[in-house]
Every structure is written in C-alpha cells, then in structure tokens.
Amino acid sequence: MLRTQLKKAGINESWATLRKTLSVQLRVTSSLRRKDGRAIHVRKSTVAESALMAIYQALTINPTPGGTKKLIC
C-alpha cells in the first residue's frame, strides 16, 4: 500500500533510498535553566527537506511528527 501511494505520486526510489531519505529528520531536545533553578526542556522535530516533504505529502503524513513538547521541571 505504501509503495502504491508513493508510485502514484511519482516517487519510484528503492526501499534503501527511501530509508536514507527518511533518516535525515530528527527530534531535538533543548534544555535551558531558568533563573529560579528549574529547567525547561523543549523537544521539536527538525524541518523536513524537500525529498522527505514529498514522501510525507504522498502518504498524507504530518511533516512535523510529535509536534513541539515543552516540559518545565
């Protein structure tokens, strides 16, 4: 099913190439210390590159998986 959706969108790469393209997006955590000593941790996905964005659009997947998470502790 995935392969069919990708082919309909004109994406005909091998599974190895698709895995390589999908591997470039990361989840990044930034940790900051507040004046009161508590920490703020912000977790966010990196921006999808154009080839990855095309795959997301073909599969109707959100290009920012996980959204942005903020934790104060």
Predicted model as a PDB file, atoms N, CA, C, CB and O in Angstrom, pLDDT in the B-factor column:
MODEL        1                                                                  
ATOM      1  N   MET A   1       0.804  -1.188   0.000  1.00 80.00           N  
ATOM      2  CA  MET A   1       0.000   0.000   0.000  1.00 80.00           C  
ATOM      3  C   MET A   1       0.859   1.269   0.000  1.00 80.00           C  
ATOM      4  CB  MET A   1      -0.921  -0.012   1.189  1.00 80.00           C  
ATOM      5  O   MET A   1       0.586   2.198  -0.761  1.00 80.00           O  
ATOM      6  N   LEU A   2       1.889   1.317   0.844  1.00 85.00           N  
ATOM      7  CA  LEU A   2       2.767   2.485   0.855  1.00 85.00           C  
ATOM      8  C   LEU A   2       3.436   2.677  -0.501  1.00 85.00           C  
ATOM      9  CB  LEU A   2       3.827   2.348   1.952  1.00 85.00           C  
ATOM     10  O   LEU A   2       3.492   3.777  -1.051  1.00 85.00           O  
ATOM     11  N   ARG A   3       3.932   1.577  -1.004  1.00 87.00           N  
ATOM     12  CA  ARG A   3       4.638   1.627  -2.288  1.00 87.00           C  
ATOM     13  C   ARG A   3       3.703   2.140  -3.391  1.00 87.00           C  
ATOM     14  CB  ARG A   3       5.192   0.227  -2.658  1.00 87.00           C  
ATOM     15  O   ARG A   3       4.126   2.923  -4.242  1.00 87.00           O  
ATOM     16  N   THR A   4       2.442   1.705  -3.381  1.00 90.00           N  
ATOM     17  CA  THR A   4       1.460   2.132  -4.376  1.00 90.00           C  
ATOM     18  C   THR A   4       1.209   3.636  -4.277  1.00 90.00           C  
ATOM     19  CB  THR A   4       0.142   1.359  -4.197  1.00 90.00           C  
ATOM     20  O   THR A   4       1.167   4.330  -5.293  1.00 90.00           O  
ATOM     21  N   GLN A   5       1.042   4.138  -3.049  1.00 91.00           N  
ATOM     22  CA  GLN A   5       0.820   5.570  -2.857  1.00 91.00           C  
ATOM     23  C   GLN A   5       2.018   6.385  -3.339  1.00 91.00           C  
ATOM     24  CB  GLN A   5       0.540   5.871  -1.381  1.00 91.00           C  
ATOM     25  O   GLN A   5       1.854   7.432  -3.965  1.00 91.00           O  
ATOM     26  N   LEU A   6       3.215   5.900  -3.046  1.00 93.00           N  
ATOM     27  CA  LEU A   6       4.420   6.614  -3.478  1.00 93.00           C  
ATOM     28  C   LEU A   6       4.537   6.612  -4.998  1.00 93.00           C  
ATOM     29  CB  LEU A   6       5.673   5.983  -2.851  1.00 93.00           C  
ATOM     30  O   LEU A   6       4.874   7.635  -5.593  1.00 93.00           O  
ATOM     31  N   LYS A   7       4.265   5.482  -5.626  1.00 92.00           N  
ATOM     32  CA  LYS A   7       4.349   5.401  -7.088  1.00 92.00           C  
ATOM     33  C   LYS A   7       3.333   6.323  -7.760  1.00 92.00           C  
ATOM     34  CB  LYS A   7       4.128   3.960  -7.552  1.00 92.00           C  
ATOM     35  O   LYS A   7       3.633   6.931  -8.788  1.00 92.00           O  
ATOM     36  N   LYS A   8       2.125   6.429  -7.180  1.00 92.00           N  
ATOM     37  CA  LYS A   8       1.115   7.342  -7.726  1.00 92.00           C  
ATOM     38  C   LYS A   8       1.598   8.792  -7.677  1.00 92.00           C  
ATOM     39  CB  LYS A   8      -0.207   7.202  -6.950  1.00 92.00           C  
ATOM     40  O   LYS A   8       1.222   9.606  -8.521  1.00 92.00           O  
ATOM     41  N   ALA A   9       2.430   9.109  -6.689  1.00 92.00           N  
ATOM     42  CA  ALA A   9       2.953  10.468  -6.539  1.00 92.00           C  
ATOM     43  C   ALA A   9       4.254  10.657  -7.325  1.00 92.00           C  
ATOM     44  CB  ALA A   9       3.186  10.784  -5.056  1.00 92.00           C  
ATOM     45  O   ALA A   9       4.876  11.716  -7.250  1.00 92.00           O  
ATOM     46  N   GLY A  10       4.666   9.628  -8.081  1.00 93.00           N  
ATOM     47  CA  GLY A  10       5.874   9.738  -8.896  1.00 93.00           C  
ATOM     48  C   GLY A  10       7.160   9.465  -8.142  1.00 93.00           C  
ATOM     49  O   GLY A  10       8.242   9.813  -8.615  1.00 93.00           O  
ATOM     50  N   ILE A  11       7.055   8.847  -6.976  1.00 94.00           N  
ATOM     51  CA  ILE A  11       8.243   8.506  -6.175  1.00 94.00           C  
ATOM     52  C   ILE A  11       8.522   7.029  -6.389  1.00 94.00           C  
ATOM     53  CB  ILE A  11       8.034   8.833  -4.637  1.00 94.00           C  
ATOM     54  O   ILE A  11       7.773   6.172  -5.919  1.00 94.00           O  
ATOM     55  N   ASN A  12       9.613   6.733  -7.108  1.00 92.00           N  
ATOM     56  CA  ASN A  12       9.918   5.353  -7.500  1.00 92.00           C  
ATOM     57  C   ASN A  12      11.252   4.855  -6.956  1.00 92.00           C  
ATOM     58  CB  ASN A  12       9.921   5.240  -9.003  1.00 92.00           C  
ATOM     59  O   ASN A  12      11.833   3.924  -7.514  1.00 92.00           O  
ATOM     60  N   GLU A  13      11.748   5.459  -5.876  1.00 92.00           N  
ATOM     61  CA  GLU A  13      13.035   5.067  -5.308  1.00 92.00           C  
ATOM     62  C   GLU A  13      12.970   3.680  -4.675  1.00 92.00           C  
ATOM     63  CB  GLU A  13      13.486   6.090  -4.272  1.00 92.00           C  
ATOM     64  O   GLU A  13      11.894   3.167  -4.369  1.00 92.00           O  
ATOM     65  N   SER A  14      14.132   3.095  -4.490  1.00 92.00           N  
ATOM     66  CA  SER A  14      14.219   1.792  -3.818  1.00 92.00           C  
ATOM     67  C   SER A  14      13.944   1.982  -2.327  1.00 92.00           C  
ATOM     68  CB  SER A  14      15.622   1.132  -4.043  1.00 92.00           C  
ATOM     69  O   SER A  14      13.957   3.104  -1.819  1.00 92.00           O  
ATOM     70  N   TRP A  15      13.694   0.862  -1.630  1.00 92.00           N  
ATOM     71  CA  TRP A  15      13.471   0.948  -0.182  1.00 92.00           C  
ATOM     72  C   TRP A  15      14.700   1.506   0.512  1.00 92.00           C  
ATOM     73  CB  TRP A  15      13.115  -0.432   0.398  1.00 92.00           C  
ATOM     74  O   TRP A  15      14.569   2.264   1.472  1.00 92.00           O  
ATOM     75  N   ALA A  16      15.895   1.148   0.047  1.00 95.00           N  
ATOM     76  CA  ALA A  16      17.128   1.652   0.658  1.00 95.00           C  
ATOM     77  C   ALA A  16      17.213   3.173   0.536  1.00 95.00           C  
ATOM     78  CB  ALA A  16      18.359   0.998   0.002  1.00 95.00           C  
ATOM     79  O   ALA A  16      17.585   3.855   1.491  1.00 95.00           O  
ATOM     80  N   THR A  17      16.871   3.699  -0.630  1.00 94.00           N  
ATOM     81  CA  THR A  17      16.887   5.139  -0.835  1.00 94.00           C  
ATOM     82  C   THR A  17      15.817   5.832   0.009  1.00 94.00           C  
ATOM     83  CB  THR A  17      16.685   5.463  -2.311  1.00 94.00           C  
ATOM     84  O   THR A  17      16.062   6.894   0.581  1.00 94.00           O  
ATOM     85  N   LEU A  18      14.640   5.232   0.082  1.00 93.00           N  
ATOM     86  CA  LEU A  18      13.577   5.794   0.911  1.00 93.00           C  
ATOM     87  C   LEU A  18      13.993   5.841   2.377  1.00 93.00           C  
ATOM     88  CB  LEU A  18      12.289   4.979   0.754  1.00 93.00           C  
ATOM     89  O   LEU A  18      13.764   6.844   3.053  1.00 93.00           O  
ATOM     90  N   ARG A  19      14.602   4.766   2.875  1.00 93.00           N  
ATOM     91  CA  ARG A  19      15.064   4.747   4.270  1.00 93.00           C  
ATOM     92  C   ARG A  19      16.113   5.819   4.514  1.00 93.00           C  
ATOM     93  CB  ARG A  19      15.636   3.368   4.629  1.00 93.00           C  
ATOM     94  O   ARG A  19      16.111   6.471   5.558  1.00 93.00           O  
ATOM     95  N   LYS A  20      17.006   6.002   3.553  1.00 94.00           N  
ATOM     96  CA  LYS A  20      18.049   7.031   3.687  1.00 94.00           C  
ATOM     97  C   LYS A  20      17.404   8.423   3.724  1.00 94.00           C  
ATOM     98  CB  LYS A  20      19.076   6.936   2.510  1.00 94.00           C  
ATOM     99  O   LYS A  20      17.801   9.264   4.530  1.00 94.00           O  
ATOM    100  N   THR A  21      16.427   8.668   2.869  1.00 93.00           N  
ATOM    101  CA  THR A  21      15.730   9.955   2.834  1.00 93.00           C  
ATOM    102  C   THR A  21      14.987  10.195   4.142  1.00 93.00           C  
ATOM    103  CB  THR A  21      14.751  10.010   1.648  1.00 93.00           C  
ATOM    104  O   THR A  21      15.006  11.305   4.673  1.00 93.00           O  
ATOM    105  N   LEU A  22      14.334   9.164   4.660  1.00 90.00           N  
ATOM    106  CA  LEU A  22      13.562   9.287   5.891  1.00 90.00           C  
ATOM    107  C   LEU A  22      14.449   9.461   7.123  1.00 90.00           C  
ATOM    108  CB  LEU A  22      12.679   8.073   6.067  1.00 90.00           C  
ATOM    109  O   LEU A  22      13.989   9.983   8.139  1.00 90.00           O  
ATOM    110  N   SER A  23      15.692   9.040   7.053  1.00 91.00           N  
ATOM    111  CA  SER A  23      16.574   9.076   8.224  1.00 91.00           C  
ATOM    112  C   SER A  23      17.111  10.461   8.558  1.00 91.00           C  
ATOM    113  CB  SER A  23      17.723   8.151   8.008  1.00 91.00           C  
ATOM    114  O   SER A  23      17.703  10.645   9.622  1.00 91.00           O  
ATOM    115  N   VAL A  24      16.921  11.440   7.675  1.00 89.00           N  
ATOM    116  CA  VAL A  24      17.530  12.756   7.916  1.00 89.00           C  
ATOM    117  C   VAL A  24      16.763  13.611   8.919  1.00 89.00           C  
ATOM    118  CB  VAL A  24      17.642  13.506   6.619  1.00 89.00           C  
ATOM    119  O   VAL A  24      17.329  14.544   9.487  1.00 89.00           O  
ATOM    120  N   GLN A  25      15.496  13.313   9.146  1.00 89.00           N  
ATOM    121  CA  GLN A  25      14.731  14.131  10.077  1.00 89.00           C  
ATOM    122  C   GLN A  25      14.949  13.619  11.502  1.00 89.00           C  
ATOM    123  CB  GLN A  25      13.223  14.118   9.711  1.00 89.00           C  
ATOM    124  O   GLN A  25      14.917  12.415  11.756  1.00 89.00           O  
ATOM    125  N   LEU A  26      15.168  14.556  12.420  1.00 89.00           N  
ATOM    126  CA  LEU A  26      15.481  14.222  13.797  1.00 89.00           C  
ATOM    127  C   LEU A  26      14.527  14.884  14.770  1.00 89.00           C  
ATOM    128  CB  LEU A  26      16.895  14.616  14.118  1.00 89.00           C  
ATOM    129  O   LEU A  26      13.819  15.826  14.415  1.00 89.00           O  
ATOM    130  N   ARG A  27      14.510  14.385  16.014  1.00 89.00           N  
ATOM    131  CA  ARG A  27      13.847  15.061  17.126  1.00 89.00           C  
ATOM    132  C   ARG A  27      14.975  15.644  17.968  1.00 89.00           C  
ATOM    133  CB  ARG A  27      12.907  14.074  17.972  1.00 89.00           C  
ATOM    134  O   ARG A  27      15.917  14.935  18.323  1.00 89.00           O  
ATOM    135  N   VAL A  28      14.884  16.922  18.285  1.00 91.00           N  
ATOM    136  CA  VAL A  28      15.936  17.624  19.010  1.00 91.00           C  
ATOM    137  C   VAL A  28      15.375  18.118  20.334  1.00 91.00           C  
ATOM    138  CB  VAL A  28      16.504  18.804  18.172  1.00 91.00           C  
ATOM    139  O   VAL A  28      14.255  18.625  20.390  1.00 91.00           O  
ATOM    140  N   THR A  29      16.156  17.970  21.401  1.00 92.00           N  
ATOM    141  CA  THR A  29      15.760  18.480  22.709  1.00 92.00           C  
ATOM    142  C   THR A  29      16.723  19.573  23.125  1.00 92.00           C  
ATOM    143  CB  THR A  29      15.725  17.348  23.766  1.00 92.00           C  
ATOM    144  O   THR A  29      17.939  19.380  23.113  1.00 92.00           O  
ATOM    145  N   SER A  30      16.173  20.728  23.495  1.00 92.00           N  
ATOM    146  CA  SER A  30      16.963  21.831  24.039  1.00 92.00           C  
ATOM    147  C   SER A  30      16.599  21.971  25.507  1.00 92.00           C  
ATOM    148  CB  SER A  30      16.709  23.172  23.255  1.00 92.00           C  
ATOM    149  O   SER A  30      15.421  21.982  25.863  1.00 92.00           O  
ATOM    150  N   SER A  31      17.614  22.079  26.358  1.00 93.00           N  
ATOM    151  CA  SER A  31      17.389  22.230  27.790  1.00 93.00           C  
ATOM    152  C   SER A  31      17.965  23.563  28.242  1.00 93.00           C  
ATOM    153  CB  SER A  31      18.023  21.055  28.583  1.00 93.00           C  
ATOM    154  O   SER A  31      19.112  23.893  27.942  1.00 93.00           O  
ATOM    155  N   LEU A  32      17.155  24.320  28.966  1.00 91.00           N  
ATOM    156  CA  LEU A  32      17.563  25.636  29.454  1.00 91.00           C  
ATOM    157  C   LEU A  32      17.307  25.710  30.948  1.00 91.00           C  
ATOM    158  CB  LEU A  32      16.809  26.771  28.709  1.00 91.00           C  
ATOM    159  O   LEU A  32      16.344  25.124  31.443  1.00 91.00           O  
ATOM    160  N   ARG A  33      18.158  26.424  31.670  1.00 93.00           N  
ATOM    161  CA  ARG A  33      17.965  26.606  33.100  1.00 93.00           C  
ATOM    162  C   ARG A  33      17.348  27.978  33.347  1.00 93.00           C  
ATOM    163  CB  ARG A  33      19.305  26.455  33.867  1.00 93.00           C  
ATOM    164  O   ARG A  33      17.852  28.988  32.856  1.00 93.00           O  
ATOM    165  N   ARG A  34      16.253  28.011  34.110  1.00 90.00           N  
ATOM    166  CA  ARG A  34      15.587  29.274  34.429  1.00 90.00           C  
ATOM    167  C   ARG A  34      16.271  29.933  35.622  1.00 90.00           C  
ATOM    168  CB  ARG A  34      14.083  29.044  34.725  1.00 90.00           C  
ATOM    169  O   ARG A  34      17.051  29.292  36.326  1.00 90.00           O  
ATOM    170  N   LYS A  35      15.979  31.219  35.850  1.00 91.00           N  
ATOM    171  CA  LYS A  35      16.567  31.945  36.984  1.00 91.00           C  
ATOM    172  C   LYS A  35      16.184  31.322  38.317  1.00 91.00           C  
ATOM    173  CB  LYS A  35      16.130  33.405  36.958  1.00 91.00           C  
ATOM    174  O   LYS A  35      16.957  31.383  39.273  1.00 91.00           O  
ATOM    175  N   ASP A  36      15.004  30.723  38.390  1.00 92.00           N  
ATOM    176  CA  ASP A  36      14.560  30.109  39.642  1.00 92.00           C  
ATOM    177  C   ASP A  36      15.129  28.700  39.849  1.00 92.00           C  
ATOM    178  CB  ASP A  36      13.046  30.052  39.673  1.00 92.00           C  
ATOM    179  O   ASP A  36      14.762  28.018  40.806  1.00 92.00           O  
ATOM    180  N   GLY A  37      16.022  28.264  38.957  1.00 90.00           N  
ATOM    181  CA  GLY A  37      16.689  26.968  39.096  1.00 90.00           C  
ATOM    182  C   GLY A  37      15.986  25.823  38.401  1.00 90.00           C  
ATOM    183  O   GLY A  37      16.573  24.755  38.229  1.00 90.00           O  
ATOM    184  N   ARG A  38      14.754  26.018  38.002  1.00 92.00           N  
ATOM    185  CA  ARG A  38      14.040  24.963  37.289  1.00 92.00           C  
ATOM    186  C   ARG A  38      14.533  24.883  35.850  1.00 92.00           C  
ATOM    187  CB  ARG A  38      12.517  25.211  37.325  1.00 92.00           C  
ATOM    188  O   ARG A  38      15.094  25.844  35.323  1.00 92.00           O  
ATOM    189  N   ALA A  39      14.325  23.756  35.233  1.00 93.00           N  
ATOM    190  CA  ALA A  39      14.789  23.546  33.856  1.00 93.00           C  
ATOM    191  C   ALA A  39      13.604  23.529  32.904  1.00 93.00           C  
ATOM    192  CB  ALA A  39      15.590  22.228  33.737  1.00 93.00           C  
ATOM    193  O   ALA A  39      12.514  23.081  33.257  1.00 93.00           O  
ATOM    194  N   ILE A  40      13.831  24.019  31.699  1.00 92.00           N  
ATOM    195  CA  ILE A  40      12.849  23.937  30.624  1.00 92.00           C  
ATOM    196  C   ILE A  40      13.448  23.040  29.549  1.00 92.00           C  
ATOM    197  CB  ILE A  40      12.479  25.365  30.052  1.00 92.00           C  
ATOM    198  O   ILE A  40      14.570  23.262  29.093  1.00 92.00           O  
ATOM    199  N   HIS A  41      12.694  22.034  29.155  1.00 93.00           N  
ATOM    200  CA  HIS A  41      13.116  21.129  28.088  1.00 93.00           C  
ATOM    201  C   HIS A  41      12.125  21.283  26.938  1.00 93.00           C  
ATOM    202  CB  HIS A  41      13.190  19.632  28.590  1.00 93.00           C  
ATOM    203  O   HIS A  41      10.923  21.086  27.117  1.00 93.00           O  
ATOM    204  N   VAL A  42      12.625  21.630  25.775  1.00 92.00           N  
ATOM    205  CA  VAL A  42      11.777  21.785  24.595  1.00 92.00           C  
ATOM    206  C   VAL A  42      12.205  20.730  23.587  1.00 92.00           C  
ATOM    207  CB  VAL A  42      11.880  23.235  23.986  1.00 92.00           C  
ATOM    208  O   VAL A  42      13.380  20.642  23.230  1.00 92.00           O  
ATOM    209  N   ARG A  43      11.250  19.933  23.131  1.00 92.00           N  
ATOM    210  CA  ARG A  43      11.521  18.857  22.162  1.00 92.00           C  
ATOM    211  C   ARG A  43      10.745  19.160  20.896  1.00 92.00           C  
ATOM    212  CB  ARG A  43      11.130  17.445  22.735  1.00 92.00           C  
ATOM    213  O   ARG A  43       9.540  19.410  20.931  1.00 92.00           O  
ATOM    214  N   LYS A  44      11.460  19.134  19.769  1.00 91.00           N  
ATOM    215  CA  LYS A  44      10.864  19.523  18.493  1.00 91.00           C  
ATOM    216  C   LYS A  44      11.512  18.739  17.356  1.00 91.00           C  
ATOM    217  CB  LYS A  44      11.015  21.043  18.257  1.00 91.00           C  
ATOM    218  O   LYS A  44      12.668  18.329  17.456  1.00 91.00           O  
ATOM    219  N   SER A  45      10.759  18.533  16.275  1.00 88.00           N  
ATOM    220  CA  SER A  45      11.293  17.873  15.082  1.00 88.00           C  
ATOM    221  C   SER A  45      12.000  18.903  14.203  1.00 88.00           C  
ATOM    222  CB  SER A  45      10.162  17.159  14.288  1.00 88.00           C  
ATOM    223  O   SER A  45      11.612  20.070  14.159  1.00 88.00           O  
ATOM    224  N   THR A  46      13.043  18.451  13.504  1.00 88.00           N  
ATOM    225  CA  THR A  46      13.689  19.327  12.537  1.00 88.00           C  
ATOM    226  C   THR A  46      12.774  19.484  11.326  1.00 88.00           C  
ATOM    227  CB  THR A  46      15.080  18.767  12.116  1.00 88.00           C  
ATOM    228  O   THR A  46      11.844  18.700  11.139  1.00 88.00           O  
ATOM    229  N   VAL A  47      13.038  20.488  10.514  1.00 88.00           N  
ATOM    230  CA  VAL A  47      12.228  20.753   9.318  1.00 88.00           C  
ATOM    231  C   VAL A  47      12.553  19.703   8.254  1.00 88.00           C  
ATOM    232  CB  VAL A  47      12.488  22.199   8.769  1.00 88.00           C  
ATOM    233  O   VAL A  47      13.720  19.403   8.002  1.00 88.00           O  
ATOM    234  N   ALA A  48      11.523  19.157   7.643  1.00 88.00           N  
ATOM    235  CA  ALA A  48      11.697  18.133   6.607  1.00 88.00           C  
ATOM    236  C   ALA A  48      12.291  18.748   5.338  1.00 88.00           C  
ATOM    237  CB  ALA A  48      10.346  17.449   6.287  1.00 88.00           C  
ATOM    238  O   ALA A  48      11.857  19.811   4.892  1.00 88.00           O  
ATOM    239  N   GLU A  49      13.281  18.073   4.765  1.00 90.00           N  
ATOM    240  CA  GLU A  49      13.859  18.507   3.498  1.00 90.00           C  
ATOM    241  C   GLU A  49      12.865  18.228   2.376  1.00 90.00           C  
ATOM    242  CB  GLU A  49      15.213  17.792   3.228  1.00 90.00           C  
ATOM    243  O   GLU A  49      11.882  17.515   2.577  1.00 90.00           O  
ATOM    244  N   SER A  50      13.115  18.786   1.203  1.00 91.00           N  
ATOM    245  CA  SER A  50      12.152  18.710   0.100  1.00 91.00           C  
ATOM    246  C   SER A  50      11.812  17.268  -0.307  1.00 91.00           C  
ATOM    247  CB  SER A  50      12.698  19.456  -1.100  1.00 91.00           C  
ATOM    248  O   SER A  50      10.645  16.961  -0.551  1.00 91.00           O  
ATOM    249  N   ALA A  51      12.811  16.383  -0.385  1.00 92.00           N  
ATOM    250  CA  ALA A  51      12.549  14.985  -0.770  1.00 92.00           C  
ATOM    251  C   ALA A  51      11.699  14.287   0.289  1.00 92.00           C  
ATOM    252  CB  ALA A  51      13.880  14.215  -0.975  1.00 92.00           C  
ATOM    253  O   ALA A  51      10.809  13.500  -0.032  1.00 92.00           O  
ATOM    254  N   LEU A  52      11.982  14.584   1.537  1.00 93.00           N  
ATOM    255  CA  LEU A  52      11.210  13.997   2.627  1.00 93.00           C  
ATOM    256  C   LEU A  52       9.801  14.574   2.656  1.00 93.00           C  
ATOM    257  CB  LEU A  52      11.910  14.233   3.973  1.00 93.00           C  
ATOM    258  O   LEU A  52       8.837  13.856   2.921  1.00 93.00           O  
ATOM    259  N   MET A  53       9.682  15.859   2.385  1.00 93.00           N  
ATOM    260  CA  MET A  53       8.365  16.507   2.340  1.00 93.00           C  
ATOM    261  C   MET A  53       7.493  15.885   1.246  1.00 93.00           C  
ATOM    262  CB  MET A  53       8.518  18.027   2.099  1.00 93.00           C  
ATOM    263  O   MET A  53       6.287  15.723   1.431  1.00 93.00           O  
ATOM    264  N   ALA A  54       8.094  15.540   0.119  1.00 94.00           N  
ATOM    265  CA  ALA A  54       7.344  14.900  -0.972  1.00 94.00           C  
ATOM    266  C   ALA A  54       6.801  13.542  -0.529  1.00 94.00           C  
ATOM    267  CB  ALA A  54       8.240  14.733  -2.224  1.00 94.00           C  
ATOM    268  O   ALA A  54       5.673  13.182  -0.866  1.00 94.00           O  
ATOM    269  N   ILE A  55       7.596  12.794   0.221  1.00 94.00           N  
ATOM    270  CA  ILE A  55       7.145  11.497   0.733  1.00 94.00           C  
ATOM    271  C   ILE A  55       5.994  11.705   1.712  1.00 94.00           C  
ATOM    272  CB  ILE A  55       8.314  10.733   1.419  1.00 94.00           C  
ATOM    273  O   ILE A  55       4.980  11.011   1.638  1.00 94.00           O  
ATOM    274  N   TYR A  56       6.150  12.655   2.624  1.00 93.00           N  
ATOM    275  CA  TYR A  56       5.083  12.948   3.591  1.00 93.00           C  
ATOM    276  C   TYR A  56       3.784  13.343   2.883  1.00 93.00           C  
ATOM    277  CB  TYR A  56       5.523  14.073   4.547  1.00 93.00           C  
ATOM    278  O   TYR A  56       2.703  12.888   3.258  1.00 93.00           O  
ATOM    279  N   GLN A  57       3.895  14.179   1.871  1.00 93.00           N  
ATOM    280  CA  GLN A  57       2.699  14.618   1.153  1.00 93.00           C  
ATOM    281  C   GLN A  57       2.042  13.451   0.423  1.00 93.00           C  
ATOM    282  CB  GLN A  57       3.050  15.733   0.159  1.00 93.00           C  
ATOM    283  O   GLN A  57       0.817  13.338   0.414  1.00 93.00           O  
ATOM    284  N   ALA A  58       2.842  12.587  -0.186  1.00 94.00           N  
ATOM    285  CA  ALA A  58       2.297  11.432  -0.905  1.00 94.00           C  
ATOM    286  C   ALA A  58       1.569  10.481   0.039  1.00 94.00           C  
ATOM    287  CB  ALA A  58       3.415  10.684  -1.636  1.00 94.00           C  
ATOM    288  O   ALA A  58       0.586   9.848  -0.344  1.00 94.00           O  
ATOM    289  N   LEU A  59       2.057  10.385   1.275  1.00 93.00           N  
ATOM    290  CA  LEU A  59       1.461   9.470   2.248  1.00 93.00           C  
ATOM    291  C   LEU A  59       0.493  10.176   3.195  1.00 93.00           C  
ATOM    292  CB  LEU A  59       2.552   8.788   3.051  1.00 93.00           C  
ATOM    293  O   LEU A  59      -0.047   9.558   4.113  1.00 93.00           O  
ATOM    294  N   THR A  60       0.281  11.448   2.975  1.00 92.00           N  
ATOM    295  CA  THR A  60      -0.553  12.309   3.834  1.00 92.00           C  
ATOM    296  C   THR A  60      -0.185  12.170   5.311  1.00 92.00           C  
ATOM    297  CB  THR A  60      -2.036  11.970   3.640  1.00 92.00           C  
ATOM    298  O   THR A  60      -1.024  11.906   6.172  1.00 92.00           O  
ATOM    299  N   ILE A  61       1.119  12.364   5.560  1.00 89.00           N  
ATOM    300  CA  ILE A  61       1.666  12.294   6.919  1.00 89.00           C  
ATOM    301  C   ILE A  61       2.065  13.701   7.350  1.00 89.00           C  
ATOM    302  CB  ILE A  61       2.893  11.315   6.992  1.00 89.00           C  
ATOM    303  O   ILE A  61       2.535  14.496   6.537  1.00 89.00           O  
ATOM    304  N   ASN A  62       1.876  14.003   8.622  1.00 87.00           N  
ATOM    305  CA  ASN A  62       2.275  15.286   9.192  1.00 87.00           C  
ATOM    306  C   ASN A  62       3.803  15.441   9.083  1.00 87.00           C  
ATOM    307  CB  ASN A  62       1.808  15.400  10.682  1.00 87.00           C  
ATOM    308  O   ASN A  62       4.532  14.562   9.544  1.00 87.00           O  
ATOM    309  N   PRO A  63       4.304  16.533   8.486  1.00 86.00           N  
ATOM    310  CA  PRO A  63       5.750  16.718   8.322  1.00 86.00           C  
ATOM    311  C   PRO A  63       6.486  17.081   9.609  1.00 86.00           C  
ATOM    312  CB  PRO A  63       6.000  17.780   7.307  1.00 86.00           C  
ATOM    313  O   PRO A  63       7.716  17.127   9.621  1.00 86.00           O  
ATOM    314  N   THR A  64       5.753  17.340  10.688  1.00 83.00           N  
ATOM    315  CA  THR A  64       6.399  17.619  11.976  1.00 83.00           C  
ATOM    316  C   THR A  64       5.906  16.609  13.013  1.00 83.00           C  
ATOM    317  CB  THR A  64       6.107  19.085  12.447  1.00 83.00           C  
ATOM    318  O   THR A  64       5.110  16.947  13.889  1.00 83.00           O  
ATOM    319  N   PRO A  65       6.383  15.369  12.907  1.00 78.00           N  
ATOM    320  CA  PRO A  65       5.902  14.326  13.815  1.00 78.00           C  
ATOM    321  C   PRO A  65       6.197  14.662  15.272  1.00 78.00           C  
ATOM    322  CB  PRO A  65       6.533  12.986  13.457  1.00 78.00           C  
ATOM    323  O   PRO A  65       7.278  15.147  15.607  1.00 78.00           O  
ATOM    324  N   GLY A  66       5.237  14.401  16.113  1.00 80.00           N  
ATOM    325  CA  GLY A  66       5.427  14.642  17.538  1.00 80.00           C  
ATOM    326  C   GLY A  66       5.144  16.061  17.970  1.00 80.00           C  
ATOM    327  O   GLY A  66       5.003  16.321  19.165  1.00 80.00           O  
ATOM    328  N   GLY A  67       5.057  16.987  17.033  1.00 80.00           N  
ATOM    329  CA  GLY A  67       4.806  18.386  17.391  1.00 80.00           C  
ATOM    330  C   GLY A  67       5.910  18.944  18.272  1.00 80.00           C  
ATOM    331  O   GLY A  67       7.024  18.422  18.291  1.00 80.00           O  
ATOM    332  N   THR A  68       5.596  20.007  19.003  1.00 83.00           N  
ATOM    333  CA  THR A  68       6.558  20.610  19.930  1.00 83.00           C  
ATOM    334  C   THR A  68       6.083  20.310  21.352  1.00 83.00           C  
ATOM    335  CB  THR A  68       6.698  22.168  19.689  1.00 83.00           C  
ATOM    336  O   THR A  68       4.920  20.533  21.688  1.00 83.00           O  
ATOM    337  N   LYS A  69       6.983  19.810  22.169  1.00 85.00           N  
ATOM    338  CA  LYS A  69       6.676  19.479  23.553  1.00 85.00           C  
ATOM    339  C   LYS A  69       7.522  20.361  24.460  1.00 85.00           C  
ATOM    340  CB  LYS A  69       6.931  17.970  23.844  1.00 85.00           C  
ATOM    341  O   LYS A  69       8.713  20.544  24.210  1.00 85.00           O  
ATOM    342  N   LYS A  70       6.921  20.908  25.508  1.00 84.00           N  
ATOM    343  CA  LYS A  70       7.625  21.756  26.454  1.00 84.00           C  
ATOM    344  C   LYS A  70       7.385  21.198  27.842  1.00 84.00           C  
ATOM    345  CB  LYS A  70       7.160  23.241  26.352  1.00 84.00           C  
ATOM    346  O   LYS A  70       6.240  20.961  28.228  1.00 84.00           O  
ATOM    347  N   LEU A  71       8.467  20.981  28.608  1.00 84.00           N  
ATOM    348  CA  LEU A  71       8.384  20.442  29.951  1.00 84.00           C  
ATOM    349  C   LEU A  71       9.177  21.334  30.887  1.00 84.00           C  
ATOM    350  CB  LEU A  71       8.901  18.987  30.001  1.00 84.00           C  
ATOM    351  O   LEU A  71      10.340  21.640  30.625  1.00 84.00           O  
ATOM    352  N   ILE A  72       8.553  21.750  31.971  1.00 85.00           N  
ATOM    353  CA  ILE A  72       9.245  22.549  32.985  1.00 85.00           C  
ATOM    354  C   ILE A  72       9.357  21.671  34.236  1.00 85.00           C  
ATOM    355  CB  ILE A  72       8.475  23.916  33.290  1.00 85.00           C  
ATOM    356  O   ILE A  72       8.362  21.153  34.742  1.00 85.00           O  
ATOM    357  N   CYS A  73      10.594  21.518  34.720  1.00 83.00           N  
ATOM    358  CA  CYS A  73      10.777  20.705  35.919  1.00 83.00           C  
ATOM    359  C   CYS A  73      11.821  21.318  36.840  1.00 83.00           C  
ATOM    360  CB  CYS A  73      11.180  19.280  35.542  1.00 83.00           C  
ATOM    361  O   CYS A  73      12.107  20.767  37.903  1.00 83.00           O  
TER     362      CYS A  73                                                      
ENDMDL                                                                          
END                                                                             
